[in-house]
């Protein structure tokens, strides 16, 4: 796999269209995961995936254990809307140099390093805050983490797209997704395991009104500081990676011309290439992950309310979650390369919606670690397959000349509607219960199947 930019190829859109790509031998297909670009995306994917749960899912476990009500937890998930608006500042990341850093590291790596340092600072702040006293500090620090994480995503997506040719984007997406999901396991199971190990004494007989074990902020402080330290994986990778060959950008003679090139041109290019089909593509992007995202906000409060301990949740997600996530990401990447992204996109959509029904069953089944293992395993397998195919699909839609801005638009749209809807998840659970909530999130996936079917039949309008 080449580490140089594919700037001579103006568009990646032909890479993973509805047509099935040429078949390659299985061994050759799998060997791509050992190439340097894939290994870099594995560690950078870890750096990208680490912050997400710490400001969403894991934070909801921490807040619920601290006695914060479900409705408040649902509304606080809107911190994640920062990911849905990253397209606003994506043109700056795409084109604006950072004094000193860009000269030393290059355009992509300088923004990656700056964003990672913001994430570290925000996680340290979240570690020091106590949600029982006031939610203000932890919310502001969570916003800083989300902003830094979203900025890292913008730069990293461009770095990934510019680091290899179109035929290898599915492999890079799978490697990225594997690292991303491993980080989510570490930021989910790992942080719970560290917090449990850091408790100064068993909280026997001390039960909160909600039925959760007594909250110990010192234990969560140790866990969040460990997460901040874990960002060194991405920082070291950035420092020792090579900058992709820069895409030539026409010089701007005045501010209006710069705005035209940075803001208007990327969106106009997408509309020019896809015409009226752009509306269908954007609709698919907007709702593809809605089942997973809406359900995920209430998953950890669900575990707390069902009486699962931090150790139980950590053990199940750490062992079975890792195995099934790895399997899902690699299966999704390999199948996408062999059978085409659109077919695996449909498979991922079906599996993601269906796995939510298992949580509805678990809600009525009661506290059962074996059942939790089965449900978490199925959910992670489905999510890994869907995510690997979806990332490859989004990458195929971008023009390498505007990779950061266009991909930021797509990945922002992927999160904007689901995260907004997820903000009301606590109210829904309070009104109807967990079983109906999980069933409803599965039904949200039905329109996705129709959109994938329609998108697989469209043909790109105009040439690249």
JOWO-V22618 format. One record per backbone hydrogen bond with DSSP energy under -0.5 kcal/mol. NH is the residue of the N-H (numbers start at 0). CO is the residue of the C=O. Records with the same first field share a line. If there is no record, write none. Layout:
NH=CO / CO
//
This chain:
8=5
9=7
11=397
14=11
16=13
28=24
29=25
30=26
31=27 / 28
32=29
33=30
34=31
37=34
38=34
39=35
40=36
41=37
42=38
43=39
44=40
45=41
46=42
47=43
48=44
49=45
50=46
52=48
53=49
54=50 / 51
55=52
57=52
58=52
59=55
60=56
61=57
62=58
63=59
64=60
65=61
66=63
67=62
72=68
73=69
74=70
75=71
76=72 / 73
77=74
78=75
79=76
80=77
81=78
82=79
83=79 / 80
84=80 / 81
85=82
87=84
88=85
89=85
90=86
91=88
92=88
93=89
94=90
95=91
98=96
100=98
101=97
102=97
103=99
104=100
105=100 / 101
109=105
110=106
111=107
112=108
113=109
114=110
115=111
116=112
117=113
118=114
119=115
120=116
121=117
122=118
123=119
124=120
125=121
126=122
127=123
128=124
130=128
132=129
133=129
138=134
139=135
140=136
141=137
142=138
143=139
144=140
145=141
146=142
147=143
148=144
149=145
150=146
151=147
152=148
153=149
154=150
155=151
156=152
157=153
158=154
159=155
160=156
161=157
162=158 / 159
163=160
167=164
168=165
171=167
172=168
173=169
174=170
175=171
176=172
177=173
178=174
179=175
180=176
181=177
182=178
183=179
184=180
185=181
186=182
187=183
188=184
189=184
190=185
191=187
192=188
193=189
194=190
195=191
196=192
197=193
198=194 / 195
203=201
205=202
206=204
207=211
210=207
213=205
216=214
218=215
219=215
220=216
221=217
222=218
223=219
224=220
225=221
226=222
227=223
228=224
229=225
230=226 / 227
231=228
232=229
233=230
234=230
235=231
236=232
237=233
238=234
239=235
240=236 / 237
257=253
258=254
259=255
260=256
261=257
262=258
263=258
264=259
266=262
267=263
268=264
269=265
270=266
271=267
272=268
273=269
274=270
276=273
277=274
278=275
279=275
280=276
281=277
282=278
283=279
284=280
285=281
286=282 / 283
287=283
289=286
292=288
293=289
294=290
295=291
296=292
297=293 / 294
298=294 / 295
299=295
301=297
302=298
303=299
304=300
305=301
306=303
307=302
312=308
313=309
314=310
315=311
316=312
317=313
318=314
319=315
320=315
321=316 / 317
322=318
323=319
324=320
325=321
326=322
327=323
328=324
329=325
330=326
331=327
332=328
333=329
334=330
335=331
336=332
337=333
338=334
339=335
343=339
344=340
345=341
346=342
347=343
348=344
349=345
350=346
351=347
352=348
353=349
354=350
355=351 / 352
356=352 / 353
357=353 / 354
358=354
359=355
360=356
361=357
362=358
363=359 / 360
364=360
365=361
367=365
371=367
372=368
373=369
374=370
375=371
376=372
377=373
378=374
379=375
380=376
381=377
382=378
383=379
384=380
385=381
386=382
387=383
388=384
389=385
390=386
391=387
392=388
393=389
394=390
395=391
396=392 / 393
397=393 / 394
399=397
400=9
401=398
402=399
405=401
406=402
407=403
408=404
409=405
410=406
411=407
412=408
413=409
414=410 / 411
415=411
416=412
418=414
419=415
420=416
421=417
422=418 / 419
423=420
424=421
427=423
428=424
429=425
430=426
431=427
432=427 / 428
436=432
437=433
438=434
439=435
440=436
441=437
442=438
443=439
444=441
445=442
448=444 / 445
449=445
450=446
451=447
452=448
453=449
454=450
455=451
456=453
457=454
460=272
//
